[in-house]
Amino acid sequence: MGNYQEYISLNPGIRFGKPCIKGTRIAVQDILNWLASGMTNDEILDDFPELTLEHIRAALAFAADSERRTRLIPA
């Protein structure tokens, strides 16, 4: 998903500026933690009906893009 920007916003007044799903206070980090803990997409969507599968994919794309921008500095 290359257009994650349409689903994610950064607002200093919401969750201390963490990237969040637009129109919610759900942070990208929340979604990633739920997935990492073993929750399925369906479980997340059941628990948080304001989210869609596109939101979950946008969170993953955002994380992947952030990882791509990370540079390692040799010791």
Short mmCIF file of the C-alpha atoms (twelve columns), coordinates in Angstrom:
data_MODEL
# 
_entry.id   MODEL 
# 
loop_
_atom_site.group_PDB 
_atom_site.id 
_atom_site.type_symbol 
_atom_site.label_atom_id 
_atom_site.label_alt_id 
_atom_site.label_comp_id 
_atom_site.label_asym_id 
_atom_site.label_seq_id 
_atom_site.Cartn_x 
_atom_site.Cartn_y 
_atom_site.Cartn_z 
_atom_site.pdbx_PDB_model_num 
ATOM 1  C CA . MET A 1  0.000   0.000   0.000  1 
ATOM 2  C CA . GLY A 2  1.694   3.151   -1.158 1 
ATOM 3  C CA . ASN A 3  -1.037  5.577   -0.158 1 
ATOM 4  C CA . TYR A 4  -1.019  5.067   3.603  1 
ATOM 5  C CA . GLN A 5  -0.904  8.864   4.064  1 
ATOM 6  C CA . GLU A 6  -4.620  9.076   3.344  1 
ATOM 7  C CA . TYR A 7  -5.290  6.939   6.437  1 
ATOM 8  C CA . ILE A 8  -2.636  8.167   8.891  1 
ATOM 9  C CA . SER A 9  -2.081  11.589  10.399 1 
ATOM 10 C CA . LEU A 10 0.291   13.173  12.882 1 
ATOM 11 C CA . ASN A 11 -1.224  15.769  15.181 1 
ATOM 12 C CA . PRO A 12 0.689   17.104  18.192 1 
ATOM 13 C CA . GLY A 13 -2.619  17.374  20.075 1 
ATOM 14 C CA . ILE A 14 -3.514  13.686  19.641 1 
ATOM 15 C CA . ARG A 15 -1.523  10.967  21.409 1 
ATOM 16 C CA . PHE A 16 1.480   13.308  21.773 1 
ATOM 17 C CA . GLY A 17 1.939   13.484  17.998 1 
ATOM 18 C CA . LYS A 18 2.206   9.743   17.402 1 
ATOM 19 C CA . PRO A 19 1.033   8.633   13.964 1 
ATOM 20 C CA . CYS A 20 -2.650  7.716   14.317 1 
ATOM 21 C CA . ILE A 21 -5.450  6.475   12.129 1 
ATOM 22 C CA . LYS A 22 -7.293  9.580   10.929 1 
ATOM 23 C CA . GLY A 23 -10.472 10.313  12.849 1 
ATOM 24 C CA . THR A 24 -9.436  8.092   15.775 1 
ATOM 25 C CA . ARG A 25 -7.021  8.115   18.682 1 
ATOM 26 C CA . ILE A 26 -5.705  4.696   17.629 1 
ATOM 27 C CA . ALA A 27 -1.959  4.887   17.045 1 
ATOM 28 C CA . VAL A 28 -0.085  2.935   14.404 1 
ATOM 29 C CA . GLN A 29 1.962   1.548   17.288 1 
ATOM 30 C CA . ASP A 30 -1.221  0.154   18.884 1 
ATOM 31 C CA . ILE A 31 -2.097  -1.766  15.736 1 
ATOM 32 C CA . LEU A 32 1.450   -3.086  15.362 1 
ATOM 33 C CA . ASN A 33 1.484   -4.207  19.002 1 
ATOM 34 C CA . TRP A 34 -1.838  -6.014  18.604 1 
ATOM 35 C CA . LEU A 35 -0.562  -7.832  15.525 1 
ATOM 36 C CA . ALA A 36 2.737   -8.658  17.236 1 
ATOM 37 C CA . SER A 37 0.859   -10.087 20.217 1 
ATOM 38 C CA . GLY A 38 -0.891  -12.529 17.908 1 
ATOM 39 C CA . MET A 39 -4.225  -10.819 17.296 1 
ATOM 40 C CA . THR A 40 -5.646  -11.480 13.856 1 
ATOM 41 C CA . ASN A 41 -6.975  -8.772  11.586 1 
ATOM 42 C CA . ASP A 42 -10.503 -10.025 12.281 1 
ATOM 43 C CA . GLU A 43 -9.991  -9.856  16.052 1 
ATOM 44 C CA . ILE A 44 -8.738  -6.281  15.793 1 
ATOM 45 C CA . LEU A 45 -11.657 -5.303  13.584 1 
ATOM 46 C CA . ASP A 46 -14.123 -6.948  15.987 1 
ATOM 47 C CA . ASP A 47 -12.624 -5.131  18.987 1 
ATOM 48 C CA . PHE A 48 -12.318 -1.780  17.194 1 
ATOM 49 C CA . PRO A 49 -15.211 -1.409  14.733 1 
ATOM 50 C CA . GLU A 50 -14.024 2.068   13.746 1 
ATOM 51 C CA . LEU A 51 -11.069 0.414   11.990 1 
ATOM 52 C CA . THR A 52 -11.058 -1.209  8.578  1 
ATOM 53 C CA . LEU A 53 -8.700  -3.662  6.927  1 
ATOM 54 C CA . GLU A 54 -7.303  -0.712  4.970  1 
ATOM 55 C CA . HIS A 55 -6.364  0.964   8.262  1 
ATOM 56 C CA . ILE A 56 -4.433  -2.124  9.368  1 
ATOM 57 C CA . ARG A 57 -2.668  -2.316  6.014  1 
ATOM 58 C CA . ALA A 58 -1.862  1.396   6.209  1 
ATOM 59 C CA . ALA A 59 -0.280  0.888   9.651  1 
ATOM 60 C CA . LEU A 60 1.871   -1.916  8.256  1 
ATOM 61 C CA . ALA A 61 2.841   0.151   5.213  1 
ATOM 62 C CA . PHE A 62 3.742   3.089   7.452  1 
ATOM 63 C CA . ALA A 63 5.960   0.837   9.580  1 
ATOM 64 C CA . ALA A 64 7.598   -0.681  6.507  1 
ATOM 65 C CA . ASP A 65 8.267   2.766   5.087  1 
ATOM 66 C CA . SER A 66 9.717   3.915   8.416  1 
ATOM 67 C CA . GLU A 67 11.990  0.870   8.463  1 
ATOM 68 C CA . ARG A 68 13.099  1.590   4.911  1 
ATOM 69 C CA . ARG A 69 14.158  5.090   5.950  1 
ATOM 70 C CA . THR A 70 16.172  3.813   8.921  1 
ATOM 71 C CA . ARG A 71 19.909  3.865   8.344  1 
ATOM 72 C CA . LEU A 72 22.406  1.809   10.248 1 
ATOM 73 C CA . ILE A 73 25.520  3.555   11.438 1 
ATOM 74 C CA . PRO A 74 28.569  1.281   11.633 1 
ATOM 75 C CA . ALA A 75 30.167  1.038   15.048 1 
# 
